[in-house]
């Protein structure tokens, strides 16, 4: 499925293999099991999840497994099209319908005939257009701007959103009747931080893919770096991971990942809420304290050109205490080589341990 050969018009050509995309997470395995049953019936599907979780991939899979898989897959990125243009983009217009309409133009709905219409970020659609979309879903008819008669169309509608549409309904920003029409089947994609067990497989896939795409030979990440990524919060989800791995492959150095994550952590603190909903204030407070301590240590080290003895003195702690704190906070000098390239130091210690840090020190 990674190849674009034989795919219907509009289907992205860089879809990951299903075993990589769905991984081992129970929630995603359930979605995978439901896809065949959902795809075979011409009902509307609502795909929910944070930005970057792969909602378009799921929409494409619904289309590819449906009886209309040879038809077009037409995507509409709702936030990218201004409200004044959205109606003409969706439903098209007739010649003379407005100033500048020198000819007739089909809309995305008509282009998706006997295929799938994918409305990405449906929560951004204006209320007026929501009413016209509701008509399409109710009776399969629409009217082009400037036309006198409705047209009939056969189209499967798949919508995606990163918003809480129930809240949007309560605030009057989304039609409740439309919500029930698009939400015949609901598929909710978990965030990447909720499927951390899939990280190694995703990392390997992206590195292999970008090595091939860019003609590079970047190595697989060291176990220590994988652990760093495992503990990261991933606000941008799989899209953020893909971009980070692309940057790593092109530049070929794990320091790129370290510095990038450091920049992203600079002004943020986040935490996960367990599935049982119980939150430990004590644990979160300790996590926040460690996060602040890490930033302070990094700033002081940078101010002292990574001279750890000077930094320890500036922080009023012992040199050995600083080494332990650096290890616990995953603060590593950029000049240290990765564990994959130097599995042991001259002293026989593993990189990242206090003994290894001392053997590398040039302070």
TORKOL-4160 file (C-alpha; in steps of 0.2 Angstrom, whole numbers, padded with zeros to 4 digits, m for minus):
363
<pt num="1" X="0000" Y="0000" Z="0000"/>
<pt num="2" X="0015" Y="0011" Z="0001"/>
<pt num="3" X="0015" Y="0013" Z="m0018"/>
<pt num="4" X="0004" Y="0024" Z="m0028"/>
<pt num="5" X="0003" Y="0012" Z="m0042"/>
<pt num="6" X="m0015" Y="0008" Z="m0046"/>
<pt num="7" X="m0023" Y="0019" Z="m0033"/>
<pt num="8" X="m0039" Y="0029" Z="m0037"/>
<pt num="9" X="m0038" Y="0047" Z="m0042"/>
<pt num="10" X="m0034" Y="0058" Z="m0027"/>
<pt num="11" X="m0028" Y="0045" Z="m0016"/>
<pt num="12" X="m0011" Y="0050" Z="m0008"/>
<pt num="13" X="0003" Y="0040" Z="m0015"/>
<pt num="14" X="0013" Y="0039" Z="0001"/>
<pt num="15" X="0002" Y="0029" Z="0012"/>
<pt num="16" X="0011" Y="0019" Z="0025"/>
<pt num="17" X="0009" Y="0000" Z="0026"/>
<pt num="18" X="m0006" Y="m0004" Z="0037"/>
<pt num="19" X="0004" Y="m0014" Z="0049"/>
<pt num="20" X="0015" Y="0001" Z="0052"/>
<pt num="21" X="0000" Y="0014" Z="0053"/>
<pt num="22" X="m0011" Y="0003" Z="0065"/>
<pt num="23" X="0004" Y="m0004" Z="0075"/>
<pt num="24" X="0000" Y="m0014" Z="0091"/>
<pt num="25" X="m0012" Y="m0002" Z="0100"/>
<pt num="26" X="m0028" Y="m0010" Z="0105"/>
<pt num="27" X="m0039" Y="0006" Z="0099"/>
<pt num="28" X="m0031" Y="0006" Z="0082"/>
<pt num="29" X="m0032" Y="m0013" Z="0080"/>
<pt num="30" X="m0051" Y="m0011" Z="0083"/>
<pt num="31" X="m0052" Y="0003" Z="0070"/>
<pt num="32" X="m0043" Y="m0009" Z="0058"/>
<pt num="33" X="m0055" Y="m0023" Z="0061"/>
<pt num="34" X="m0070" Y="m0011" Z="0058"/>
<pt num="35" X="m0064" Y="m0004" Z="0042"/>
<pt num="36" X="m0070" Y="m0018" Z="0031"/>
<pt num="37" X="m0087" Y="m0018" Z="0038"/>
<pt num="38" X="m0088" Y="0001" Z="0037"/>
<pt num="39" X="m0081" Y="0003" Z="0020"/>
<pt num="40" X="m0093" Y="m0009" Z="0012"/>
<pt num="41" X="m0109" Y="0001" Z="0017"/>
<pt num="42" X="m0112" Y="0018" Z="0009"/>
<pt num="43" X="m0114" Y="0027" Z="0025"/>
<pt num="44" X="m0105" Y="0043" Z="0031"/>
<pt num="45" X="m0090" Y="0041" Z="0042"/>
<pt num="46" X="m0083" Y="0054" Z="0055"/>
<pt num="47" X="m0065" Y="0052" Z="0059"/>
<pt num="48" X="m0060" Y="0061" Z="0075"/>
<pt num="49" X="m0043" Y="0064" Z="0082"/>
<pt num="50" X="m0029" Y="0077" Z="0085"/>
<pt num="51" X="m0020" Y="0085" Z="0071"/>
<pt num="52" X="m0007" Y="0074" Z="0064"/>
<pt num="53" X="m0014" Y="0057" Z="0070"/>
<pt num="54" X="m0018" Y="0051" Z="0052"/>
<pt num="55" X="m0036" Y="0055" Z="0049"/>
<pt num="56" X="m0033" Y="0057" Z="0030"/>
<pt num="57" X="m0025" Y="0040" Z="0029"/>
<pt num="58" X="m0040" Y="0032" Z="0037"/>
<pt num="59" X="m0052" Y="0041" Z="0025"/>
<pt num="60" X="m0041" Y="0035" Z="0011"/>
<pt num="61" X="m0042" Y="0017" Z="0018"/>
<pt num="62" X="m0061" Y="0018" Z="0019"/>
<pt num="63" X="m0062" Y="0023" Z="0001"/>
<pt num="64" X="m0050" Y="0010" Z="m0005"/>
<pt num="65" X="m0059" Y="m0004" Z="0003"/>
<pt num="66" X="m0076" Y="0002" Z="m0003"/>
<pt num="67" X="m0086" Y="m0004" Z="m0019"/>
<pt num="68" X="m0082" Y="0013" Z="m0026"/>
<pt num="69" X="m0063" Y="0011" Z="m0024"/>
<pt num="70" X="m0060" Y="0014" Z="m0043"/>
<pt num="71" X="m0069" Y="0031" Z="m0042"/>
<pt num="72" X="m0061" Y="0047" Z="m0037"/>
<pt num="73" X="m0056" Y="0052" Z="m0020"/>
<pt num="74" X="m0059" Y="0071" Z="m0018"/>
<pt num="75" X="m0052" Y="0080" Z="m0003"/>
<pt num="76" X="m0058" Y="0097" Z="0003"/>
<pt num="77" X="m0047" Y="0106" Z="0016"/>
<pt num="78" X="m0061" Y="0116" Z="0024"/>
<pt num="79" X="m0049" Y="0128" Z="0034"/>
<pt num="80" X="m0039" Y="0132" Z="0018"/>
<pt num="81" X="m0053" Y="0139" Z="0008"/>
<pt num="82" X="m0061" Y="0156" Z="0013"/>
<pt num="83" X="m0079" Y="0155" Z="0017"/>
<pt num="84" X="m0084" Y="0166" Z="0002"/>
<pt num="85" X="m0076" Y="0153" Z="m0010"/>
<pt num="86" X="m0081" Y="0137" Z="m0001"/>
<pt num="87" X="m0099" Y="0136" Z="m0009"/>
<pt num="88" X="m0092" Y="0137" Z="m0026"/>
<pt num="89" X="m0078" Y="0125" Z="m0023"/>
<pt num="90" X="m0090" Y="0112" Z="m0016"/>
<pt num="91" X="m0105" Y="0114" Z="m0027"/>
<pt num="92" X="m0098" Y="0123" Z="m0043"/>
<pt num="93" X="m0107" Y="0137" Z="m0052"/>
<pt num="94" X="m0115" Y="0141" Z="m0069"/>
<pt num="95" X="m0109" Y="0153" Z="m0082"/>
<pt num="96" X="m0115" Y="0171" Z="m0077"/>
<pt num="97" X="m0119" Y="0166" Z="m0059"/>
<pt num="98" X="m0108" Y="0180" Z="m0052"/>
<pt num="99" X="m0096" Y="0193" Z="m0059"/>
<pt num="100" X="m0081" Y="0183" Z="m0066"/>
<pt num="101" X="m0091" Y="0167" Z="m0069"/>
<pt num="102" X="m0087" Y="0167" Z="m0088"/>
<pt num="103" X="m0090" Y="0148" Z="m0089"/>
<pt num="104" X="m0098" Y="0134" Z="m0080"/>
<pt num="105" X="m0087" Y="0125" Z="m0067"/>
<pt num="106" X="m0090" Y="0108" Z="m0058"/>
<pt num="107" X="m0088" Y="0108" Z="m0039"/>
<pt num="108" X="m0079" Y="0095" Z="m0028"/>
<pt num="109" X="m0096" Y="0086" Z="m0025"/>
<pt num="110" X="m0099" Y="0083" Z="m0043"/>
<pt num="111" X="m0081" Y="0078" Z="m0046"/>
<pt num="112" X="m0083" Y="0065" Z="m0032"/>
<pt num="113" X="m0097" Y="0056" Z="m0041"/>
<pt num="114" X="m0097" Y="0038" Z="m0038"/>
<pt num="115" X="m0082" Y="0040" Z="m0027"/>
<pt num="116" X="m0078" Y="0048" Z="m0010"/>
<pt num="117" X="m0079" Y="0066" Z="m0004"/>
<pt num="118" X="m0067" Y="0069" Z="0010"/>
<pt num="119" X="m0071" Y="0084" Z="0020"/>
<pt num="120" X="m0056" Y="0088" Z="0031"/>
<pt num="121" X="m0059" Y="0098" Z="0047"/>
<pt num="122" X="m0077" Y="0099" Z="0044"/>
<pt num="123" X="m0079" Y="0109" Z="0061"/>
<pt num="124" X="m0072" Y="0124" Z="0051"/>
<pt num="125" X="m0087" Y="0125" Z="0039"/>
<pt num="126" X="m0099" Y="0140" Z="0040"/>
<pt num="127" X="m0116" Y="0137" Z="0046"/>
<pt num="128" X="m0124" Y="0142" Z="0029"/>
<pt num="129" X="m0114" Y="0129" Z="0020"/>
<pt num="130" X="m0118" Y="0116" Z="0033"/>
<pt num="131" X="m0136" Y="0117" Z="0028"/>
<pt num="132" X="m0132" Y="0114" Z="0010"/>
<pt num="133" X="m0121" Y="0099" Z="0015"/>
<pt num="134" X="m0135" Y="0092" Z="0025"/>
<pt num="135" X="m0146" Y="0092" Z="0009"/>
<pt num="136" X="m0133" Y="0082" Z="0000"/>
<pt num="137" X="m0132" Y="0069" Z="0014"/>
<pt num="138" X="m0151" Y="0068" Z="0015"/>
<pt num="139" X="m0156" Y="0065" Z="m0003"/>
<pt num="140" X="m0140" Y="0065" Z="m0013"/>
<pt num="141" X="m0144" Y="0081" Z="m0022"/>
<pt num="142" X="m0136" Y="0098" Z="m0023"/>
<pt num="143" X="m0138" Y="0114" Z="m0033"/>
<pt num="144" X="m0124" Y="0123" Z="m0042"/>
<pt num="145" X="m0123" Y="0142" Z="m0039"/>
<pt num="146" X="m0134" Y="0151" Z="m0052"/>
<pt num="147" X="m0143" Y="0134" Z="m0057"/>
<pt num="148" X="m0161" Y="0132" Z="m0057"/>
<pt num="149" X="m0162" Y="0114" Z="m0054"/>
<pt num="150" X="m0155" Y="0102" Z="m0042"/>
<pt num="151" X="m0143" Y="0088" Z="m0048"/>
<pt num="152" X="m0141" Y="0070" Z="m0042"/>
<pt num="153" X="m0125" Y="0063" Z="m0036"/>
<pt num="154" X="m0119" Y="0047" Z="m0029"/>
<pt num="155" X="m0105" Y="0050" Z="m0017"/>
<pt num="156" X="m0098" Y="0043" Z="m0001"/>
<pt num="157" X="m0094" Y="0057" Z="0012"/>
<pt num="158" X="m0080" Y="0055" Z="0025"/>
<pt num="159" X="m0077" Y="0069" Z="0037"/>
<pt num="160" X="m0063" Y="0072" Z="0049"/>
<pt num="161" X="m0061" Y="0084" Z="0063"/>
<pt num="162" X="m0049" Y="0089" Z="0078"/>
<pt num="163" X="m0063" Y="0098" Z="0087"/>
<pt num="164" X="m0076" Y="0093" Z="0099"/>
<pt num="165" X="m0091" Y="0094" Z="0089"/>
<pt num="166" X="m0103" Y="0091" Z="0103"/>
<pt num="167" X="m0096" Y="0107" Z="0111"/>
<pt num="168" X="m0097" Y="0116" Z="0095"/>
<pt num="169" X="m0115" Y="0111" Z="0094"/>
<pt num="170" X="m0118" Y="0118" Z="0112"/>
<pt num="171" X="m0110" Y="0134" Z="0107"/>
<pt num="172" X="m0121" Y="0136" Z="0091"/>
<pt num="173" X="m0106" Y="0134" Z="0079"/>
<pt num="174" X="m0111" Y="0117" Z="0072"/>
<pt num="175" X="m0128" Y="0110" Z="0067"/>
<pt num="176" X="m0134" Y="0096" Z="0077"/>
<pt num="177" X="m0144" Y="0088" Z="0063"/>
<pt num="178" X="m0128" Y="0088" Z="0052"/>
<pt num="179" X="m0118" Y="0080" Z="0066"/>
<pt num="180" X="m0130" Y="0065" Z="0066"/>
<pt num="181" X="m0129" Y="0064" Z="0047"/>
<pt num="182" X="m0110" Y="0063" Z="0046"/>
<pt num="183" X="m0108" Y="0053" Z="0062"/>
<pt num="184" X="m0116" Y="0037" Z="0057"/>
<pt num="185" X="m0100" Y="0028" Z="0060"/>
<pt num="186" X="m0087" Y="0036" Z="0071"/>
<pt num="187" X="m0068" Y="0031" Z="0071"/>
<pt num="188" X="m0058" Y="0040" Z="0084"/>
<pt num="189" X="m0039" Y="0040" Z="0082"/>
<pt num="190" X="m0028" Y="0040" Z="0098"/>
<pt num="191" X="m0014" Y="0053" Z="0100"/>
<pt num="192" X="0004" Y="0047" Z="0097"/>
<pt num="193" X="0007" Y="0049" Z="0116"/>
<pt num="194" X="m0007" Y="0036" Z="0119"/>
<pt num="195" X="0002" Y="0023" Z="0107"/>
<pt num="196" X="0020" Y="0025" Z="0112"/>
<pt num="197" X="0023" Y="0006" Z="0110"/>
<pt num="198" X="0022" Y="0009" Z="0091"/>
<pt num="199" X="0036" Y="0022" Z="0091"/>
<pt num="200" X="0050" Y="0010" Z="0086"/>
<pt num="201" X="0041" Y="0003" Z="0071"/>
<pt num="202" X="0036" Y="0021" Z="0066"/>
<pt num="203" X="0053" Y="0028" Z="0068"/>
<pt num="204" X="0061" Y="0013" Z="0058"/>
<pt num="205" X="0048" Y="0016" Z="0044"/>
<pt num="206" X="0051" Y="0034" Z="0042"/>
<pt num="207" X="0070" Y="0033" Z="0042"/>
<pt num="208" X="0069" Y="0019" Z="0029"/>
<pt num="209" X="0057" Y="0029" Z="0018"/>
<pt num="210" X="0067" Y="0045" Z="0019"/>
<pt num="211" X="0083" Y="0036" Z="0016"/>
<pt num="212" X="0076" Y="0030" Z="0000"/>
<pt num="213" X="0068" Y="0046" Z="m0005"/>
<pt num="214" X="0083" Y="0057" Z="m0002"/>
<pt num="215" X="0097" Y="0044" Z="m0006"/>
<pt num="216" X="0104" Y="0045" Z="0011"/>
<pt num="217" X="0111" Y="0031" Z="0023"/>
<pt num="218" X="0106" Y="0038" Z="0040"/>
<pt num="219" X="0108" Y="0025" Z="0054"/>
<pt num="220" X="0094" Y="0019" Z="0065"/>
<pt num="221" X="0093" Y="0029" Z="0081"/>
<pt num="222" X="0102" Y="0024" Z="0096"/>
<pt num="223" X="0092" Y="0015" Z="0110"/>
<pt num="224" X="0095" Y="0031" Z="0121"/>
<pt num="225" X="0088" Y="0042" Z="0108"/>
<pt num="226" X="0073" Y="0031" Z="0106"/>
<pt num="227" X="0070" Y="0032" Z="0124"/>
<pt num="228" X="0071" Y="0051" Z="0123"/>
<pt num="229" X="0057" Y="0051" Z="0109"/>
<pt num="230" X="0047" Y="0039" Z="0120"/>
<pt num="231" X="0046" Y="0051" Z="0134"/>
<pt num="232" X="0042" Y="0066" Z="0123"/>
<pt num="233" X="0024" Y="0072" Z="0123"/>
<pt num="234" X="0021" Y="0073" Z="0104"/>
<pt num="235" X="0009" Y="0088" Z="0102"/>
<pt num="236" X="0010" Y="0086" Z="0083"/>
<pt num="237" X="0008" Y="0067" Z="0083"/>
<pt num="238" X="0013" Y="0056" Z="0069"/>
<pt num="239" X="0016" Y="0071" Z="0057"/>
<pt num="240" X="0028" Y="0079" Z="0070"/>
<pt num="241" X="0037" Y="0063" Z="0071"/>
<pt num="242" X="0038" Y="0061" Z="0052"/>
<pt num="243" X="0045" Y="0079" Z="0050"/>
<pt num="244" X="0058" Y="0076" Z="0064"/>
<pt num="245" X="0064" Y="0060" Z="0056"/>
<pt num="246" X="0065" Y="0068" Z="0039"/>
<pt num="247" X="0076" Y="0082" Z="0047"/>
<pt num="248" X="0087" Y="0068" Z="0055"/>
<pt num="249" X="0089" Y="0059" Z="0039"/>
<pt num="250" X="0094" Y="0074" Z="0029"/>
<pt num="251" X="0106" Y="0081" Z="0042"/>
<pt num="252" X="0112" Y="0064" Z="0048"/>
<pt num="253" X="0115" Y="0068" Z="0066"/>
<pt num="254" X="0105" Y="0064" Z="0082"/>
<pt num="255" X="0110" Y="0081" Z="0089"/>
<pt num="256" X="0097" Y="0088" Z="0077"/>
<pt num="257" X="0084" Y="0079" Z="0086"/>
<pt num="258" X="0090" Y="0084" Z="0103"/>
<pt num="259" X="0091" Y="0102" Z="0099"/>
<pt num="260" X="0074" Y="0102" Z="0091"/>
<pt num="261" X="0066" Y="0094" Z="0105"/>
<pt num="262" X="0074" Y="0106" Z="0117"/>
<pt num="263" X="0068" Y="0121" Z="0107"/>
<pt num="264" X="0050" Y="0114" Z="0108"/>
<pt num="265" X="0051" Y="0110" Z="0127"/>
<pt num="266" X="0058" Y="0128" Z="0130"/>
<pt num="267" X="0041" Y="0136" Z="0134"/>
<pt num="268" X="0030" Y="0121" Z="0136"/>
<pt num="269" X="0025" Y="0109" Z="0150"/>
<pt num="270" X="0013" Y="0095" Z="0147"/>
<pt num="271" X="0007" Y="0079" Z="0156"/>
<pt num="272" X="m0003" Y="0064" Z="0152"/>
<pt num="273" X="m0019" Y="0060" Z="0160"/>
<pt num="274" X="m0020" Y="0041" Z="0163"/>
<pt num="275" X="m0034" Y="0031" Z="0155"/>
<pt num="276" X="m0042" Y="0028" Z="0173"/>
<pt num="277" X="m0043" Y="0047" Z="0174"/>
<pt num="278" X="m0033" Y="0048" Z="0191"/>
<pt num="279" X="m0020" Y="0062" Z="0192"/>
<pt num="280" X="m0006" Y="0062" Z="0204"/>
<pt num="281" X="m0003" Y="0080" Z="0209"/>
<pt num="282" X="0013" Y="0075" Z="0218"/>
<pt num="283" X="0020" Y="0066" Z="0203"/>
<pt num="284" X="0015" Y="0080" Z="0191"/>
<pt num="285" X="0023" Y="0093" Z="0202"/>
<pt num="286" X="0039" Y="0083" Z="0203"/>
<pt num="287" X="0038" Y="0082" Z="0184"/>
<pt num="288" X="0036" Y="0101" Z="0182"/>
<pt num="289" X="0051" Y="0104" Z="0195"/>
<pt num="290" X="0062" Y="0092" Z="0185"/>
<pt num="291" X="0057" Y="0101" Z="0169"/>
<pt num="292" X="0062" Y="0118" Z="0176"/>
<pt num="293" X="0078" Y="0111" Z="0183"/>
<pt num="294" X="0083" Y="0104" Z="0166"/>
<pt num="295" X="0081" Y="0121" Z="0158"/>
<pt num="296" X="0091" Y="0129" Z="0171"/>
<pt num="297" X="0105" Y="0117" Z="0170"/>
<pt num="298" X="0105" Y="0118" Z="0151"/>
<pt num="299" X="0106" Y="0137" Z="0151"/>
<pt num="300" X="0120" Y="0137" Z="0164"/>
<pt num="301" X="0130" Y="0124" Z="0154"/>
<pt num="302" X="0128" Y="0134" Z="0138"/>
<pt num="303" X="0133" Y="0150" Z="0147"/>
<pt num="304" X="0149" Y="0141" Z="0153"/>
<pt num="305" X="0153" Y="0134" Z="0136"/>
<pt num="306" X="0148" Y="0116" Z="0142"/>
<pt num="307" X="0162" Y="0117" Z="0156"/>
<pt num="308" X="0154" Y="0106" Z="0169"/>
<pt num="309" X="0165" Y="0111" Z="0183"/>
<pt num="310" X="0161" Y="0129" Z="0181"/>
<pt num="311" X="0143" Y="0126" Z="0178"/>
<pt num="312" X="0142" Y="0115" Z="0194"/>
<pt num="313" X="0151" Y="0130" Z="0204"/>
<pt num="314" X="0138" Y="0142" Z="0197"/>
<pt num="315" X="0124" Y="0131" Z="0202"/>
<pt num="316" X="0132" Y="0129" Z="0219"/>
<pt num="317" X="0131" Y="0110" Z="0218"/>
<pt num="318" X="0145" Y="0097" Z="0217"/>
<pt num="319" X="0152" Y="0091" Z="0200"/>
<pt num="320" X="0146" Y="0074" Z="0203"/>
<pt num="321" X="0129" Y="0080" Z="0207"/>
<pt num="322" X="0128" Y="0089" Z="0191"/>
<pt num="323" X="0133" Y="0074" Z="0181"/>
<pt num="324" X="0119" Y="0064" Z="0189"/>
<pt num="325" X="0107" Y="0078" Z="0186"/>
<pt num="326" X="0112" Y="0079" Z="0168"/>
<pt num="327" X="0110" Y="0061" Z="0166"/>
<pt num="328" X="0093" Y="0061" Z="0174"/>
<pt num="329" X="0087" Y="0076" Z="0163"/>
<pt num="330" X="0095" Y="0069" Z="0147"/>
<pt num="331" X="0106" Y="0084" Z="0145"/>
<pt num="332" X="0120" Y="0079" Z="0134"/>
<pt num="333" X="0134" Y="0090" Z="0126"/>
<pt num="334" X="0132" Y="0091" Z="0108"/>
<pt num="335" X="0150" Y="0086" Z="0105"/>
<pt num="336" X="0147" Y="0068" Z="0113"/>
<pt num="337" X="0145" Y="0055" Z="0100"/>
<pt num="338" X="0129" Y="0044" Z="0099"/>
<pt num="339" X="0129" Y="0027" Z="0109"/>
<pt num="340" X="0127" Y="0018" Z="0092"/>
<pt num="341" X="0144" Y="0024" Z="0087"/>
<pt num="342" X="0153" Y="0023" Z="0104"/>
<pt num="343" X="0145" Y="0009" Z="0114"/>
<pt num="344" X="0158" Y="0010" Z="0127"/>
<pt num="345" X="0170" Y="0024" Z="0133"/>
<pt num="346" X="0188" Y="0021" Z="0136"/>
<pt num="347" X="0184" Y="0018" Z="0154"/>
<pt num="348" X="0171" Y="0004" Z="0149"/>
<pt num="349" X="0156" Y="0014" Z="0155"/>
<pt num="350" X="0140" Y="0016" Z="0145"/>
<pt num="351" X="0138" Y="0034" Z="0138"/>
<pt num="352" X="0126" Y="0044" Z="0148"/>
<pt num="353" X="0132" Y="0037" Z="0165"/>
<pt num="354" X="0141" Y="0048" Z="0177"/>
<pt num="355" X="0157" Y="0038" Z="0174"/>
<pt num="356" X="0156" Y="0040" Z="0156"/>
<pt num="357" X="0153" Y="0059" Z="0157"/>
<pt num="358" X="0168" Y="0061" Z="0168"/>
<pt num="359" X="0179" Y="0051" Z="0155"/>
<pt num="360" X="0172" Y="0063" Z="0141"/>
<pt num="361" X="0175" Y="0078" Z="0151"/>
<pt num="362" X="0188" Y="0091" Z="0146"/>
<pt num="363" X="0184" Y="0103" Z="0160"/>
